Amino acid sequence: MEPVFLIKGKIPYDLVTKKLNAWYTAIKNDRVEQAENIKQEVEVELENMEENQDVLLYYQLLEFRHEIMLSYMESKGIENLTSTYETIKEIEEQGQLTGMLEYYFYFFKGMYEFRRKELTTAISAYRVAESKLSEVEDEIEKAEFFFKVSYVYYYMKQTYFSMNYANRALNIFKDYDEYAVQTIRCQFIVAGNYIDSLEFEKALDVFFNSLDIAKNIKSEHLIGMSHVNIGICFDELEQYEEAAHHLEIALEFLERSNNSFLSKALFILTHVKAKQNDFKASLTYFKKGRFFSRKNKDHEYVAKFKILEGLYFSNGEYHLIKDAFAYFESKKMFADIENYAIEVGDFFHERGKLLLSNEYYRMSNEARRKIKKGEFVNENQPASISSSHIE
């Protein structure tokens, strides 16, 4: 027997709102199939719903967030999101988004800009979202925000800020078994900051714990990502055999889901094999990784593979390396400039190309100076996410 509201032809908007909330929960937990199914159910119900503009706007925002999820879970091109973002941006500029809806807009905008590697714009959006956190009563939603901010600061090598936001998120997520995915991701950030602080044993402990949790919840992409991170840690310790072992396991899991993390795994494995002087295997992984990053328009890794090509797989085509660093500079990716410029400098120094070597050493020093000054955080930004916000 059909419910009364279906007989009348109008579904109460509060029931649709509950379904939208379930959709959002599925998105946050990276449950792609479940999210797709709920999305289809919501679209049917919207056609028969009582008129309510806020519910329709909430749907549009979640559709945007859904597409962001697909961009990293299924390597969908971030360019595909542009039209959706522009539509929502126009709605926001017309003043139609208030309260929680406005918070969601700036929160999701921050994610979108980070996916585009527009780091200053991402931080700017997150700052506006944080100013509206008073609208948020759900502590899980606050934890989700803290995690996303910690990720951007980690990417910018702002260790203190990143660690504080990650721990704030982790202290909430760890009390909820159903948010194991978020717990793992917070642990990734905490451990990544340990690596930046040269505390490799602490990082490994956290990564192996994340791997155990990922296995318990049977999340293949998080198992893969855990192995990538463990591989990165062993790479930093110059234990290349162990690093390659974990990275090769990671590929088995990430290739099944075509996860966007695959570009990173292939890049690091290419690099590790080159350090082992196993250039035959390195070239195989290089070709695969370059193809995958180009196919998915992953501009960050297209640039990073150019570095490896210039160093190991070309006849002195060092302009490829310059192209990569030009991309990093355009995106204010100073942490990447600092790290890779040192390695490129060492490469040229070992080959007696001292002018080129010094050029990249200077580049690394300048990037380190900009990181310390926080130039990419402070330029043309509104009131900051400052230390006064850190617990």
N, C-alpha and C positions, 0 to 999 in steps of 0.2 A: 504493500500500500504506500502510495506516494505521500510525503509530508505535505501538510496543509499549505505551506508557503509555495510549494511548486505548483499546486493546483491553482493558486491565485495568480501564478505567473510572475511573482516578484519575490526574490530571495532577500531576506533582511541583510543589510550591509554589514551588520556586526558579525554575521556568520561568515561572510566573505572575508572580512578582516581576519578572522581566526585562521582561515585557510591561507591567507597571505602570510600570516605569521609562521605557519608551518612550512610554507615555501621558503621563507627567509632562513629558518632554522636548517633546512636541508642544504641551502646554498652555503651557509657558514660552515657546515660540516663536510663540504665538498662531495655531497651525495648526488652526483650528476643525474643518474637515472631517476631517482626519487624526485629531485627538483624538477626535472622535465615533466614527469607525470603530474605533479601538483600544479605546475604552470598551465598545463592543458586543462585541468579541472577548473582552475580559476578562470580561465578565459571563457569557458562555457557559462560559468556562474555569473560572470560580469554582464553577459548579455541579458540576464534575467534579474539583475539586481535592482533594488530600490535605488533611486538616484542619490548619489553622494559623491561630491567632487573630490574630497580628501581620499577616499578609497581608490578612486581612479588614479589619482596622483601617486599614491603609495604603490599601486601596481606598476606604473611607469618607472618609478625609482627601482623597484625590485627587478624589473626586466633588465634595467641597466646593470644592476649588481649581478644578475644571472649571467649576462654576457661577459662580465669581467671574470667570473668564475671559469667560464668555458675558455677564456683566453689563456689561462694557465693550466687548466686541467686537460684540455684537448688541443692545446697549441693553436687556438683560433687567432688569426691576425688581429692585433689591437686596432688596426685601421678600420676594421669592421664595426667598431664601437663609435666611430666619430659621429655618424648621423644621429644615433640614439642620444649621445651626449649633447649634441647641439640642440636637439629638441627639448631636453630637460633643462638645459641652460637657459633657453628662451623663456620657459615657464618660470624659472627662478627669477629672471630679470623682470618679469611682469609682476612680481610680488605675490605669486600664488602659493608659494611654499612658506609655511610658518611652522613654528614649534618643532616637533620631531621630524616633520617632512624636510624642513630646512636643514636640520642636523644631518639627516641621511644624505641630502644632496652634497653637502661639503665633505662628508665622510667618504662617500663613494667617488666623488671627484678626486679626492686625494689618492685613492686606490688606482683610479684610471690614469692619473698623471704619473704615478710611480711606475705603472706598467709601461708607460711611454718613455720612462727614464727622464721625465721633466721634474727633477728633484726639488728645485726651489718652488715650483708651482704646487707640487704635492705637499710640501711642508706648509705652504701658505694656506692651502685648503684645509689641512688638518688643524691648523691654528684656529681657523674660523669655526670648525666643528667643535674643537675643545671649548671654545667660548660658549657653546650651546649645550654642553654636557649636563647643565642643570635641568634640561628638558628630559634627560634620560633617567628613568627610575630603575630599569633592569640592570643589575650589576654585571650580567653576562655581556650585555651590549657595551658597557663601559670597558670590560676586559678586552673585548674585540677591538675597541678603539685603541686602547693602550698597546696592544700587540702590533697593530698596523703602524703606529707611530714608532715603536721600537725598531721595526724592520727598516724604516727609512733611515733612522739615525744610525743603525748598524751599517747600512749601505754607505753612509757618509763617513763612517769611522768615528762617529761621535760616541765613544764607548760609554761614557758616564750616563748620558741621556738614554742611550739604547738599553743599557742594563737596568736602569731604574724603571723604565716603562715596561720592559719585558717581565721584570719581577712583579710589578703591580698586576699585570695580566695573569701571570702564573699563579699568584696567590689566590686568585679567584677561580680560575679554571680547574686547578688541581682538586677542588672539593666536589667536582661534578664529573661522574664517570662518563656521562654522555658527551662530554666535551674533551675526550681524549685527543682528538685531532688537534684542537687548539693548544692543549697541553704540550704535545709534541713540538708544535711549531714554536711555541715560546721557548722550549728547551733548545731548539736549534739556534735561536737568537742568543740565548745565554751562553751556550757553548761557543758560538761564533765569536762572541766578545772575549771569551777566555782565550781563544786562539790569538786574537789581536793583542791580548795582554801577555802572550807567550806562556800561558798556563795550559800546556797541551794535555797533561794527564787529567786535569779537571775537565777539559773539553771532551776527551775520550770517554770518561765516565758518564757524562751527560748524554753523549751521542749513543752509547751502547744501551743506556736506559731507554732512550727514545726508540731504539730499534726493538727492544723487548715489548714496549707498549704497542708499537705498530704491528708487530707479529700477533699480539693478543687480540687486537681488533681486526686483524686480517686485512689491513689496508696496504695494497700492493704498492701504490705510488709513494706512501710514506716509508715503507720498507726500503724502496729504492732510494729515496731521498736520504734516509738514514745512512745507508751504505755509501752514498756520495760524500756525505759530510765526514764519515769516518775516514774515507779515502783522502779527503782534503787534509785531515789532521795528520795522517801518516805521511802525506806528501810534505807537509811543513816540517815534520821530524826527519825528513830525508830517508824514510823507510819505504822505498819505492816499490818493493815487491809486495808488501802489505797493502800499500795504497792501490796498486793495480788490481790486486785480488778483490778488494771491496768495490772498486769502480766497475769491474767486469760483472760482479754480481748485481750491482745497481742497474746496469744496462738491461739485464734479463727482465727486471720488473718494469722499468720505465718504458721500454720499447713496446710492451703489451698495451699500454694505455696512451702511447704517443704523447706522454707528458712533456710540458715545456721545459722541465728540468733536464730533459735528455740532452739539450744543447750543452748545458754546463758539464754534465757527466762526460760527454764525448770530448769536450775541450780539455778538461783536466786529464782524462786518460791519454789523449794525444800527447799532452805535455809531459806526463809522467813517463810514457814510453820513450819519448825523445831524451829525457834525462837518463834513462837506462841504456841509451844508445841503440835501442831496438827500433830503428827507423822504418823497417818494413811494416811492423804492427802499427807504429805511430802514423804512418802515411795512410794506412787503411782507415784508422779511426778519424784522421783529419778529413779525408774525403767524405766520409759518412756525416761527420759533424757539420762541415761546411755546407753540404747539400741540405741537411735538415734545417739549419738556421736560415739559409736563404729561402727555402721553401716556405717556412713559417714567418718570414720577414722579421726575424729576431735580430734587430739591428745591432744590439749589444754584442751578441756572439758572432755575427758576421764580422764585426770589427775585431773581436778578439782572435778569431781564426786568421785574420789577416796578419796579426803579429806572428803567429806560428808559421804561416806561409812565408813571411819575409825572413824569418830566422832559419827555418829548417827545410823548406820545400820550394825554394826558388833560387835563381842564379843571381843573387845580389840585388833583388828587387826590393830595396829597403824603403821605397816610397810606400809600400803596403803598410809598413809599420807606422810611418808618418800619418797615413790616412786614418789608421786606428786611433792614434792619439789625438788627432783632430776631432774625431767623433767624441772621444771621452771629454775633451775640452768643451765642446759645444753643449754637452749635457751636464757639465760641471761634476763629472765623475772623478774627483780628485783622488779618492782612495785607490781607484784602479790605476790612475796615472802614477801615483807614488809607487805602488807595488810593481807594476810591469816595467816602468822606466828603469828601476834598479836592475831588473833581470836583463833587460835589453842592453843597459850600460855594461853589465858584466860580460855579456856575450861579445860585444864589440871590443872590450878591453882584452879579453883572452885572445882575440884575433889581431891585436895590435892596431886596431882602428881607434886611436886615442881621441881624435876630434869628435867622432860620433859617440864614443863612450862618454866623454865629458858632457856632451849635449844632453844625453839622457839622464846622467847623474844630476845635472842642474835642474832638469825638468822634474825629477823626483823631489828634490829639495824644495822647489817652488810649490809643488803640490802639497807637500807636508806643511809648508808655511800657511797655505790657504786653508788647510784642514784645521790647523790650530786657531787661526783667526776666525774660522766659521764663515768665510766669505760667501759660500754658496747658500748659507742659511740666512744671512742677514740682508742680502741685496734686495731692495724694493719689496720688503715684506711688511705686513701689518704687525701689530703687537705680538710678541713672540711667545712660543711655548718655552718659558724660561725656567730657571731653577726654582722659582717660587711655586711652580706647579708640581715639582718633584717631591715625593714623600721620602 
